[in-house]
Amino acid sequence: MKPSLAMDESVRAAYLVGDGVSLRVKSQTVQGRYKILVHYYQPSHGKYNGRIIVQSRRSTALYLRFKHCPNVGGCRALARDKITQMGRSLYIYNKADITISISPNNEVWIDYILFVPSRHFNADMEKQQPVSLAQKFIKQCGKNDFIVDSSSQFCKESVFTMTTMFNGALTTCDCDRNGSTSAVCDKFGGQCPCRQNVVGRKCDKCIGGYTGFPNCRRA
């Protein structure tokens, strides 16, 4: 099922509640030594620990730190040793059975399990990377030569975000007091409300063929 806050519509995660039911996953990979990352969504609870058992010729019980995760792209938990509390490197013999369980009165959505070769693992892998919405923006907002449909909340918010990042911060309205009818500009785009025959984001000039700002008349 798809977690309600997941931005990616293709996400299909396994929903797990702490009612004694475990999630069991059969995996196959190249034989070698790995560290294990679990990608999850957990928007409703504080931090708690889950249990992960890895069976590959021998059984190893580790734990997962499921932190509060309201991130629309999900979060990652590293399988850790109970004593050292560090990520544990396991030798996987081609196939592995993985069982994940959590404590009562908690819940989590498990998206996928990632086997990372121990020699290539680094701490940054536990941090979820920003979600790329480029393809979604192109698909939903790129029609009509990227003239953004004002009825699309996603497109409006995306343009707002890109504009803010380009400018380095939010920009004040700064509407021209003579050329505008209000000091309040549009939330998306910052367009000030202009007087008749006045143009510009700040309403600070006459339209083409007109002179005499702010009382613009045909030249």
Secondary structure as UniProt FT lines:
FT   TURN            4..5
FT   TURN            9..10
FT   STRAND          14..17
FT   STRAND          23..28
FT   STRAND          32..42
FT   STRAND          48..55
FT   STRAND          59..66
FT   TURN            72..73
FT   STRAND          75..78
FT   TURN            82..84
FT   STRAND          90..92
FT   STRAND          95..102
FT   TURN            104..105
FT   STRAND          107..117
FT   HELIX           118..120
FT   HELIX           123..126
FT   HELIX           134..141
FT   HELIX           143..146
FT   TURN            150..151
FT   HELIX           153..167
FT   TURN            177..179
FT   TURN            187..189
FT   TURN            196..197
FT   STRAND          198..199
FT   TURN            200..203
FT   STRAND          205..206
FT   TURN            208..209
FT   STRAND          210..211
FT   TURN            213..214
FT   STRAND          217..218
//
